[in-house]
């Protein structure tokens, strides 16, 4: 059971890492595209400021969803552990007779 838990933790960590690298690449790509865009400096700076604000708002909005998903996963994990403990106790009682 511990091996399954470790594999799940590793998988979640890898998914988070992949998402972080994807977002980093997207930001770098968007920045490069803006630098080569045929706009004036003032227009480009305003565009960057607007998009940064939109991104900040999106992250703040999604942050609650991520926290809620984490809580749900924690609760499911706790229930799984409790169920496993109950099964273990039942098995031990059956063996003892």
The 8 nearest C-alpha neighbors of each residue, nearest first, counted from 0:
[[1, 3, 2, 4, 5, 83, 80, 6],
 [2, 0, 4, 3, 5, 6, 7, 8],
 [1, 3, 5, 0, 4, 6, 7, 8],
 [4, 2, 6, 0, 1, 5, 7, 8],
 [3, 5, 1, 7, 2, 6, 8, 0],
 [6, 4, 2, 8, 7, 3, 9, 1],
 [5, 7, 9, 3, 4, 8, 10, 2],
 [8, 6, 10, 4, 9, 5, 3, 11],
 [9, 7, 5, 11, 10, 6, 12, 4],
 [8, 10, 12, 6, 7, 11, 13, 5],
 [9, 11, 7, 13, 12, 8, 6, 14],
 [12, 10, 14, 8, 13, 9, 7, 15],
 [11, 13, 9, 15, 10, 14, 8, 16],
 [12, 14, 16, 10, 11, 15, 9, 17],
 [15, 13, 11, 17, 16, 12, 10, 18],
 [14, 16, 18, 12, 13, 17, 11, 19],
 [15, 17, 13, 19, 14, 18, 12, 20],
 [18, 16, 14, 20, 19, 15, 13, 21],
 [19, 17, 21, 15, 16, 20, 22, 14],
 [18, 20, 16, 22, 21, 17, 23, 15],
 [21, 19, 23, 17, 18, 22, 24, 16],
 [20, 22, 18, 24, 23, 19, 17, 25],
 [23, 21, 25, 19, 24, 20, 18, 26],
 [24, 22, 20, 26, 21, 25, 19, 27],
 [25, 23, 27, 21, 22, 26, 28, 20],
 [26, 24, 22, 28, 23, 27, 29, 21],
 [25, 27, 29, 23, 24, 28, 30, 22],
 [26, 28, 24, 30, 25, 29, 31, 23],
 [29, 27, 25, 31, 30, 26, 24, 32],
 [28, 30, 32, 26, 31, 27, 25, 33],
 [29, 31, 33, 27, 32, 28, 26, 34],
 [32, 30, 34, 28, 33, 29, 27, 35],
 [31, 33, 29, 35, 30, 34, 36, 28],
 [34, 32, 36, 30, 35, 31, 29, 43],
 [33, 35, 31, 32, 36, 30, 43, 37],
 [34, 36, 32, 33, 37, 31, 38, 30],
 [37, 35, 33, 34, 38, 32, 43, 31],
 [36, 38, 35, 39, 33, 34, 43, 40],
 [39, 37, 36, 43, 42, 40, 41, 33],
 [38, 40, 42, 41, 43, 37, 44, 36],
 [39, 41, 43, 42, 44, 38, 45, 34],
 [40, 42, 44, 43, 39, 45, 38, 46],
 [43, 41, 45, 39, 40, 44, 46, 38],
 [42, 44, 46, 40, 45, 41, 38, 39],
 [45, 43, 47, 41, 46, 42, 40, 48],
 [46, 44, 48, 42, 43, 47, 49, 41],
 [45, 47, 43, 49, 44, 48, 42, 50],
 [48, 46, 44, 50, 45, 49, 51, 43],
 [47, 49, 45, 51, 46, 50, 44, 52],
 [50, 48, 46, 52, 51, 47, 45, 53],
 [49, 51, 53, 47, 52, 48, 54, 46],
 [52, 50, 54, 48, 53, 49, 47, 55],
 [51, 53, 55, 49, 50, 54, 56, 48],
 [54, 52, 50, 56, 51, 55, 57, 49],
 [55, 53, 57, 51, 52, 56, 50, 58],
 [54, 56, 52, 58, 53, 57, 51, 59],
 [55, 57, 59, 53, 54, 58, 60, 52],
 [58, 56, 54, 60, 55, 59, 61, 53],
 [59, 57, 61, 55, 60, 56, 62, 54],
 [58, 60, 56, 62, 57, 61, 55, 63],
 [59, 61, 57, 58, 62, 63, 56, 64],
 [62, 60, 58, 64, 63, 59, 57, 65],
 [63, 61, 59, 65, 64, 60, 58, 66],
 [64, 62, 66, 65, 61, 67, 60, 59],
 [63, 65, 61, 67, 62, 66, 68, 60],
 [64, 66, 68, 62, 63, 67, 69, 61],
 [65, 67, 69, 63, 68, 64, 62, 70],
 [66, 68, 70, 64, 69, 65, 63, 71],
 [69, 67, 71, 65, 70, 66, 64, 72],
 [70, 68, 66, 72, 67, 71, 73, 65],
 [69, 71, 73, 67, 72, 68, 74, 66],
 [70, 72, 68, 74, 73, 69, 75, 67],
 [73, 71, 75, 69, 70, 74, 76, 68],
 [72, 74, 70, 76, 71, 75, 69, 77],
 [75, 73, 77, 71, 76, 72, 70, 78],
 [76, 74, 72, 78, 77, 73, 79, 71],
 [77, 75, 79, 73, 74, 78, 72, 80],
 [76, 78, 74, 80, 79, 75, 73, 81],
 [79, 77, 81, 75, 80, 76, 82, 74],
 [78, 80, 76, 82, 77, 81, 83, 75],
 [81, 79, 83, 77, 78, 82, 84, 76],
 [80, 82, 78, 84, 83, 79, 77, 85],
 [83, 81, 85, 79, 84, 80, 78, 86],
 [82, 84, 80, 86, 85, 81, 87, 79],
 [85, 83, 87, 81, 82, 86, 80, 88],
 [84, 86, 82, 88, 87, 83, 89, 81],
 [87, 85, 89, 83, 88, 84, 90, 82],
 [86, 88, 84, 90, 85, 89, 83, 91],
 [87, 89, 91, 85, 90, 86, 84, 92],
 [90, 88, 86, 92, 91, 87, 85, 93],
 [89, 91, 93, 87, 88, 92, 86, 94],
 [90, 92, 88, 94, 93, 89, 87, 95],
 [93, 91, 95, 89, 90, 94, 96, 88],
 [92, 94, 90, 96, 91, 95, 89, 88],
 [95, 93, 91, 96, 92, 90, 89, 88],
 [96, 94, 92, 93, 91, 90, 89, 88],
 [95, 93, 94, 92, 91, 90, 89, 88]]
